[in-house]
Amino acid sequence: MTNSRRPRILRHAFCYHARMNNDSAHLRHILASCRAIAVVGLSADASRPSHGVARYLQQHGYRIVPVNPRYEAVLGERCYARLADIPYPIDLVDVFRRTEDVLPIAQQAIAIGAKCLWQQLGIMNLDADRLAREAGLDSVMDRCVEIEHAHLLGSPRRPDE
């Protein structure tokens, strides 16, 4: 074994440990039981991934709650500046923000009584993951809600395509 391969192997082992509760059955349960989804960082720009994912979920019967202080409304839903401003229960907090921005979002998710913290593809804040799990939330990192839903519960194509 060469030294150049060693970090990759250790990284995969570490990622496996962090994701060990994110098997298909567990993800299916999260997606089936969490119907109100706050999308932190949701953009009004239809070309942004957050917009496409939120639209897909909305079209599949989920209640989407945009969280972004830059907008009044996105996808026909009132937009909130912070999770604490949402006046009704949220099941899942879907994060489209930089990794370094996730820890305060996890703290807010815990404070509002969310059931799950979901960090989208490319986002893996281990401190936020640990905090959420210690508080009793499910936590998913580096996965796309739309991809997982299409694979586990829905169709791979958006209904309007």
Secondary structure as the mmCIF struct_conf table of DSSP 4:
data_model
#
loop_
_struct_conf.conf_type_id
_struct_conf.id
_struct_conf.beg_label_comp_id
_struct_conf.beg_label_asym_id
_struct_conf.beg_label_seq_id
_struct_conf.end_label_comp_id
_struct_conf.end_label_asym_id
_struct_conf.end_label_seq_id
TURN_TY1_P TURN_TY1_P1 ASN A 3 ARG A 5
HELX_RH_AL_P HELX_RH_AL_P1 ARG A 6 ALA A 18
TURN_TY1_P TURN_TY1_P2 ARG A 19 ASN A 21
BEND BEND1 ASP A 23 ASP A 23
HELX_RH_AL_P HELX_RH_AL_P2 SER A 24 SER A 33
STRN STRN1 ALA A 36 VAL A 40
TURN_TY1_P TURN_TY1_P3 GLY A 41 GLY A 41
BEND BEND2 ALA A 44 ALA A 44
TURN_TY1_P TURN_TY1_P4 ALA A 46 SER A 47
BEND BEND3 ARG A 48 ARG A 48
HELX_RH_AL_P HELX_RH_AL_P3 PRO A 49 GLN A 59
TURN_TY1_P TURN_TY1_P5 HIS A 60 GLY A 61
STRN STRN2 ARG A 63 VAL A 67
TURN_TY1_P TURN_TY1_P6 PRO A 69 ARG A 70
BEND BEND4 GLU A 72 GLU A 72
STRN STRN3 ALA A 73 VAL A 74
TURN_TY1_P TURN_TY1_P7 LEU A 75 GLY A 76
STRN STRN4 GLU A 77 ARG A 78
STRN STRN5 TYR A 80 TYR A 80
BEND BEND5 ALA A 81 ARG A 82
HELX_RH_3T_P HELX_RH_3T_P1 LEU A 83 ASP A 85
BEND BEND6 TYR A 88 TYR A 88
BEND BEND7 ASP A 91 ASP A 91
STRN STRN6 LEU A 92 VAL A 95
BEND BEND8 ARG A 97 ARG A 97
HELX_RH_3T_P HELX_RH_3T_P2 THR A 99 ASP A 101
HELX_RH_AL_P HELX_RH_AL_P4 VAL A 102 ALA A 111
TURN_TY1_P TURN_TY1_P8 ILE A 112 GLY A 113
BEND BEND9 LYS A 115 LYS A 115
STRN STRN7 CYS A 116 GLN A 119
TURN_TY1_P TURN_TY1_P9 LEU A 121 GLY A 122
HELX_RH_AL_P HELX_RH_AL_P5 LEU A 126 GLU A 134
TURN_TY1_P TURN_TY1_P10 ALA A 135 GLY A 136
STRN STRN8 ASP A 138 VAL A 140
BEND BEND10 ASP A 142 ASP A 142
HELX_RH_AL_P HELX_RH_AL_P6 VAL A 145 LEU A 152
TURN_TY1_P TURN_TY1_P11 LEU A 153 LEU A 153
BEND BEND11 GLY A 154 GLY A 154
BEND BEND12 PRO A 156 ARG A 157
TURN_TY1_P TURN_TY1_P12 PRO A 159 ASP A 160
#
